[in-house]
């Protein structure tokens, strides 16, 4: 990679981390997207790129059959990079200014029915430590709509059982309080009192959810956990943790929750992000009407 390009990418990532406090995963995504463009450019510096260069790169991605969604994400990263480079006087003109973001089809998030969620929550039965831990994680995930990174990032101090709330560190290091239902609080208390000490076996950890080795739960371990429990529940489609988040939002709206409330609970900065769930709820109502109405 061109040395000027490497310095430019490093400086950009440092700057947006300082200005916006972005999560590590987001910074890695920016670095990866800019790195792919740099590899395609070979020896040319990112700061010498023209609109024509970017158009040829986008045409190359189209020929390689990259998805419009990933191309749109990359273009968003490029726009951010060159906007800041222009602001700081490192380039004279923004090469992305006249580039249009690819139009994306509106895709409805996958969700689960309420009966499927109930079956999944009931799968980790029994009083062994792993069952109690898995039950607590699944209950909290469905009760609060947390992202998987937020769930595994919880600490003991994050939960106030008396108030029935959990303090979450979301995207951009933004904190929010999310309520938990009575069932989730009860299951969580049982896990903390009985299962967690057995899993730790005298080891010390401030992570709320731990593995058999006494280490903090990881994203990969929780993905394996939820799929294993879904198989136990006999679900035909194995859900991801994010599908549970979609189920949380969809079921709230199906039962009459206000869209602004759902936005706050999910930690969305923009209500437009939350509005996708109104389409999911509407589609569910249409299916119910078609199934049960005599002229459906």
C-alpha positions in Angstrom: 0.0 0.0 0.0 1.2 3.5 -0.8 2.8 5.0 2.3 0.9 8.3 1.9 -2.3 6.2 1.7 -1.5 4.3 4.9 -0.8 7.5 6.8 -4.0 9.0 5.4 -6.1 6.0 6.5 -4.5 5.9 10.0 -5.0 9.7 10.4 -8.7 9.4 9.3 -9.5 6.6 11.7 -7.8 8.4 14.6 -9.7 11.6 13.8 -13.2 10.1 13.6 -12.5 8.1 16.7 -11.6 11.3 18.6 -14.5 13.3 17.1 -17.3 10.7 17.2 -16.1 8.0 19.6 -17.0 5.3 17.1 -17.0 1.6 18.0 -14.0 -0.5 17.2 -16.0 -2.6 14.7 -17.1 0.6 12.8 -13.5 1.8 12.6 -12.3 -1.5 11.3 -15.1 -1.4 8.7 -13.9 2.1 7.5 -10.3 0.9 7.5 -11.2 -2.2 5.5 -13.3 -0.3 2.9 -10.5 2.3 2.3 -7.9 -0.5 2.2 -9.8 -2.3 -0.6 -9.9 0.9 -2.7 -6.2 1.5 -2.0 -5.3 -2.1 -3.2 -7.3 -1.5 -6.4 -5.4 1.8 -7.0 -2.1 0.0 -6.4 0.6 2.7 -6.1 -1.7 5.8 -6.4 -2.4 7.6 -3.2 -5.9 7.9 -1.9 -5.4 11.7 -1.7 -4.7 11.9 -5.5 -7.9 10.1 -6.5 -10.2 11.7 -9.0 -14.0 11.2 -9.6 -13.0 9.2 -12.7 -10.9 6.8 -10.6 -13.8 6.2 -8.2 -16.2 5.6 -11.1 -13.9 3.0 -12.6 -13.6 1.3 -9.2 -17.4 1.2 -8.8 -17.7 -0.2 -12.3 -15.1 -2.9 -11.3 -17.2 -3.8 -8.3 -20.3 -4.0 -10.4 -18.5 -6.4 -12.8 -17.3 -8.5 -9.9 -21.0 -8.8 -8.8 -20.5 -7.2 -5.3 -23.8 -6.5 -3.7 -25.3 -2.9 -4.0 -25.5 -2.8 -0.2 -21.8 -3.4 0.3 -20.9 -0.9 -2.5 -23.2 1.7 -0.9 -21.5 1.1 2.5 -18.0 1.6 0.9 -19.1 4.7 -0.9 -20.4 6.1 2.4 -16.9 5.5 3.9 -15.2 7.2 0.9 -17.5 10.2 1.2 -16.7 10.6 4.9 -12.9 10.2 4.2 -12.8 12.8 1.4 -15.1 15.2 3.2 -12.7 15.4 6.1 -9.7 15.5 3.8 -11.2 18.5 2.1 -12.1 20.2 5.4 -8.5 19.8 6.6 -7.0 21.2 3.4 -5.3 17.9 2.2 -7.2 17.9 -1.1 -8.6 20.7 -3.2 -11.7 19.0 -4.4 -13.9 16.2 -3.1 -14.0 13.4 -5.8 -17.1 11.8 -4.3 -19.3 15.0 -4.5 -21.1 14.0 -7.7 -21.2 10.3 -7.1 -24.7 8.9 -6.3 -25.2 6.1 -3.8 -26.6 2.9 -5.4 -30.3 2.6 -4.8 -31.0 -0.2 -2.5 -34.2 -2.4 -2.4 -36.1 -2.1 0.9 -35.6 -5.4 2.6 -37.7 -6.3 5.6 -35.7 -7.6 8.6 -36.2 -11.3 9.4 -38.2 -11.9 12.5 -39.7 -14.7 14.6 -43.2 -15.4 15.6 -44.2 -15.1 19.2 -44.6 -18.9 19.5 -41.1 -19.4 18.0 -39.6 -17.1 20.6 -41.5 -18.9 23.4 -40.1 -22.2 22.2 -36.5 -20.8 22.1 -36.8 -19.3 25.5 -38.0 -22.6 26.9 -35.2 -24.6 25.3 -32.6 -24.2 28.1 -34.5 -26.1 30.7 -33.1 -27.4 33.9 -31.0 -26.1 36.8 -27.5 -26.7 35.6 -25.3 -23.6 35.3 -25.2 -23.5 31.5 -29.0 -23.8 31.2 -29.5 -21.0 33.7 -27.0 -18.8 31.9 -28.4 -19.4 28.5 -32.0 -18.9 29.7 -30.9 -15.5 31.3 -29.2 -14.4 28.1 -32.1 -15.2 25.8 -34.6 -13.7 28.2 -32.7 -10.4 28.4 -32.1 -10.4 24.7 -35.8 -10.6 24.0 -36.9 -8.4 26.9 -34.6 -5.6 25.9 -33.8 -5.8 22.2 -30.1 -5.4 22.8 -27.5 -5.8 20.1 -25.3 -8.9 20.7 -22.3 -6.7 21.3 -24.3 -4.8 24.0 -25.5 -8.0 25.6 -22.0 -9.6 26.0 -20.6 -6.3 27.1 -22.8 -6.1 30.2 -21.2 -5.9 33.6 -22.6 -6.9 37.0 -23.0 -3.2 37.7 -25.0 -2.7 34.5 -28.1 -4.3 36.0 -30.4 -2.7 38.6 -32.7 -5.5 39.6 -34.7 -3.4 42.0 -35.6 -0.9 39.3 -35.8 -3.6 36.6 -33.5 -1.8 34.2 -30.2 -2.4 32.4 -27.6 0.2 31.6 -26.4 -0.3 28.0 -23.4 1.1 26.2 -24.5 1.4 22.6 -23.0 2.6 19.3 -20.9 5.7 19.6 -20.4 5.1 23.3 -23.9 6.3 24.0 -25.5 5.0 27.2 -29.2 4.3 27.6 -31.4 2.6 30.2 -33.6 -0.2 29.0 -36.4 -1.8 31.1 -36.5 -5.5 31.7 -39.7 -7.5 32.3 -40.3 -9.3 35.6 -39.6 -12.7 34.1 -36.2 -11.5 32.7 -35.3 -10.0 36.1 -36.2 -13.2 38.0 -34.3 -15.4 35.6 -31.3 -13.1 35.7 -31.2 -13.0 39.5 -31.3 -16.8 39.6 -28.3 -16.9 37.2 -26.3 -14.4 39.2 -27.0 -16.1 42.5 -26.5 -19.7 41.5 -25.1 -20.3 38.1 -22.5 -17.5 37.7 -20.5 -18.5 40.8 -20.4 -22.1 39.6 -19.1 -21.1 36.2 -16.4 -18.8 37.7 -15.3 -21.4 40.3 -13.5 -18.8 42.4 -12.2 -16.7 39.5 -12.9 -13.0 39.3 -14.7 -11.3 36.5 -16.8 -8.1 36.2 -18.5 -9.5 33.0 -22.2 -10.4 33.7 -22.2 -13.4 31.4 -19.3 -15.8 31.5 -18.2 -19.1 29.8 -17.4 -22.4 31.4 -13.8 -21.2 31.6 -14.8 -18.2 33.6 -14.1 -15.8 30.7 -16.4 -13.1 29.3 -18.9 -14.4 26.8 -17.8 -13.7 23.2 -19.9 -13.0 20.1 -18.9 -16.3 18.5 -19.8 -18.2 21.6 -23.2 -16.6 21.9 -23.9 -17.3 18.2 -23.2 -21.0 18.8 -25.3 -20.9 22.0 -28.4 -19.5 20.3 -28.2 -21.9 17.3 -27.8 -24.9 19.7 -30.8 -23.8 21.7 -32.8 -23.2 18.5 -32.1 -26.8 17.4 -33.3 -28.0 20.8 -36.5 -26.0 20.4 -37.1 -27.6 17.0 -37.1 -24.4 15.0 -37.0 -24.9 11.3 -34.9 -21.8 10.7 -32.0 -21.1 13.0 -32.2 -17.5 14.2 -29.3 -15.1 14.7 -29.0 -12.8 17.8 -30.0 -9.9 15.5 -33.2 -11.7 14.5 -34.2 -11.7 18.2 -33.7 -7.9 18.3 -36.0 -7.7 15.2 -38.6 -9.9 17.0 -38.4 -7.6 20.1 -39.2 -4.5 18.0 -41.9 -6.2 15.8 -43.8 -7.7 18.7 -43.8 -4.4 20.6 -45.3 -2.7 17.5 -47.8 -5.5 17.0 -49.0 -5.0 20.5 -49.5 -1.2 20.1 -46.2 0.3 21.2 -45.4 3.8 20.0 -42.7 4.0 17.3 -40.7 6.7 19.3 -40.6 4.4 22.3 -39.3 1.5 20.2 -36.6 3.9 18.8 -35.4 4.8 22.3 -35.4 1.2 23.4 -33.4 0.1 20.3 -30.9 3.0 20.7 -31.5 4.2 17.1 -30.2 7.8 16.5 -32.7 8.3 13.6 -36.3 7.3 13.7 -36.0 6.5 10.0 -34.0 3.4 11.0 -36.8 2.3 13.3 -39.6 2.8 10.7 -38.6 -0.3 8.8 -40.3 -2.2 11.6 -43.7 -0.6 10.9 -43.5 -2.4 7.5 -42.8 -5.7 9.3 -45.7 -5.2 11.7 -48.0 -4.2 8.8 -47.1 -7.3 6.8 -47.9 -9.4 9.9 -51.3 -7.8 10.1 -51.9 -8.4 6.4 -51.1 -12.1 6.8 -53.5 -12.4 9.8 -56.2 -10.7 7.9 -55.7 -13.0 4.9 -55.7 -16.0 7.1 -58.7 -15.2 9.4 -61.0 -12.9 7.5 -63.8 -14.7 5.6 -63.0 -12.7 2.5 -59.3 -12.5 3.0 
